[in-house]
Structures are given as structure tokens and as C-alpha cells.
Amino acid sequence: MDTIEYTKFSPALAQRAAGLAQLGCASADGRTRLRRLYQDGSAKIRLPAVSADPLEAVLINTAGGLTGGDRIGWDVDVGADASASITTQACEKVYRAASDHAEVRVKLTVGENGRIAWLPQETIVFDRAAFARTLDVELAAGAEALLLEATLFGRLAMGERATQGIFRDRWRVRQDGFLLHGEDFRVGPDIAARLARPAAAGGAIAVATLLLVSTRAEALLDPVREIIGDQGGASFWSVKASGKLLARLYAGDGYQLRQRLVPLVGLLNGRAGLPKLWSL
């Protein structure tokens, strides 16, 4: 990690959050059903009652946010022909770090002809936070994935802006052993200065990346571009027997970003639509 100047603190007084949650599901009798649920520490999973696929899961960090030294892991395994939609109870908050960095590791595995929608609510980065996130996805042949990560560098409505800090986001998406998508995003320690650059976000503090891996992705490219407008962009690539649609959005604040994310996710998530916890 890059470094910033931290406020001194006493390690003896520091309490760190740690958690790991694992969820496994499989198709049986024409429905996706829970097969494994493991929870440890501050990482919890709740399963709302649904009458049809996909299986829905809500991730909860009971620590109420993350700061330096906190570690959270989420592991989801969707079996062949099964379908799951994953979201979070609320926006994840990353607070000022006194030392070290907060870390979230996500591992998603999808079996043949299975489908996953990874749709967490936004991550809110506070000033002088230090945060690293990794997203590792393994898709079998014929599997589909809709992946979203949205980040707010401050909350303008509360008079908050992340000017200093460290933020890192690493994605690796593989299908049938082939690297389908990989990216590393890093900003800091001068977050505000970097985001102000025209080639970055032009001063916007709300950004999102959305990736759809599916054979039907190409047909959705024009509708996606219409929703995004001139504050972002989208592209499509044919990759072996599948394809990927990658969209990036930016906005002046979280509300403006979600105004476009809501119809965009509704479009790309098909009949499953939006997670019930999402709203404007």
C-alpha cells in the first residue's frame, strides 16, 4: 500500500474487526436452494424469503464500518444451473485510518450455466481512509455474472469530501480458466487532486464500474449507453463463447450516480430486477 501520514495511536487500545462469511447454493427440484452457510466475526448473511429464483442474500458487517486493520471476507459459491443475487444491507463506510488499512476480499464461484448478480450498495470513503478491495470471480462454461462496485469519495450532502487517503480496487474475472477481465484501480494519497483530472473523473466524487458477462450482453449495449449518457461510457467485447459488457459511470454525488445505476441494474439483471433493499 501507498502511505499517508497517520495520527499516532496506542495499539493496546485499538480493537479491530474481522469477519468471514461463506454461502453455497445449488439447483434442486427446479429451485436454487441453500447448501452451506458459514458466519464468523462481524460478517453475517441474511436470506430474505423469495418465491422463485434467484436466491437472495444480504451481507451485513455488524462492525458498522471499516477502518485501518479491519479484515472482511465474503465467499459465495453458486452451483451449476443455480442463480443468486447478492447485495448489502447498507452502504459500507470506510473511516479514517489511524494505522494500517482496511481490507475486503470477495471470492465468487459459479458453476456451469449458473448465474450470479453481485450488487452491493455503495462504498463510502471518508477523508484519510486507507482501503484495499479484491474481487476474484471464477465462472464455469456457460455461466453468467453481473458485477457492480460503486464508490463515493465523501458525502457532499453532509459537507464531507475525501481529499487524502488510499483506495485500491483489484478485479480478476475468469471463465473456464481463461482471464476474461482484469483491472487494478488505485487513487491516493491526494485523492481529490487525482479525481479532479479530466482523464480521471473531472472532479466527480461518485464512480461505478459494472461488468456483465453473458452471451446476451451485446444486445444491451445501446440501451446501456442511453442510460449512462455523457457521464461515463460502455463497451462490448466478444470473448470466446461468451461476451462482456463493461460500463463506467461518474457523477457529482451519490444521488446522481444512483439515479442512473437503478435503471441500469434493472436492465442488466433481467427478470430479477433490483435488489429489494435498493432505493433512491
Residue, then its C-alpha position, 0 to 999 in steps of 0.5 A: m500500500d501507498t502511505i499517508e501520514y497517520t495520527k499516532f495511536s496506542p495499539a493496546l487500545a485499538q480493537r479491530a474487526a474481522g469477519l468471514a462469511q461463506l454461502g453455497c447454493a445449488s439447483a434442486d427440484g427446479r429451485t436454487r436452494l441453500r447448501r452451506l452457510y458459514q458466519d464468523g466475526s462481524a460478517k453475517i448473511r441474511l436470506p430474505a424469503v423469495s418465491a422463485d429464483p434467484l436466491e437472495a442474500v444480504l451481507i451485513n458487517t455488524a462492525g458498522g464500518l471499516t477502518g485501518g486493520d479491519r479484515i472482511g471476507w465474503d465467499v459465495d459459491v453458486g452451483a451449476d444451473a443455480s442463480a443468486s443475487i447478492t447485495t448489502q444491507a447498507c452502504e459500507k463506510v470506510y473511516r479514517a485510518a489511524s494505522d494500517h488499512a482496511e481490507v475486503r476480499v470477495k471470492l465468487t464461484v459459479g458453476e456451469n450455466g449458473r448465474i450470479a448478480w453481485l450488487p452491493q450498495e455503495t462504498i463510502v470513503f471518508d477523508r484519510a481512509a486507507f482501503a484495499r478491495t479484491l474481487d476474484v470471480e471464477l465462472a464455469a462454461g456457460a455461466e453468467a455474472l453481473l458485477l457492480e462496485a460503486t464508490l463515493f469519495g465523501r458525502l457532499a450532502m453532509g459537507e464531507r469530501a475525501t481529499q487524502g487517503i488510499f483506495r485500491d480496487r483489484w478485479r480478476v474475472r475468469q471463465d473456464g480458466f481463461l482471464l476474461h477481465g482484469e483491472d487494478f484501480r488505485v487513487g491516493p494519497d491526494i485523492a481529490a487532486r487525482l479525481a479532479r483530472p479530466a482523464a480521471a473523473g473531472g472532479a466527480i466524487a461518485v464512480a461505478t464500474l459494472l461488468l456483465v458477462s453473458t452471451r446476451a450482453e451485446a444486445l444491451l449495449d445501446p440501451v446501456r449507453e442511453i442510460i449512462g449518457d455523457q457521464g461515463g461510457a460502455s463497451f462490448w467485447s466478444v470473448k470466446a463463447s461468451g461476451k462482456l459488457l463493461a460500463r463506467l459511470y461518474a457523477g457529482d454525488g451519490y444521488q446522481l450516480r444512483q439515479r442512473l445505476v437503478p435503471l441500469v441494474g434493472l436492465l442488466n439483471g433481467r427478470a430479477g430486477l433490483p435488489k429489494l433493499w435498493s432505493l433512491 
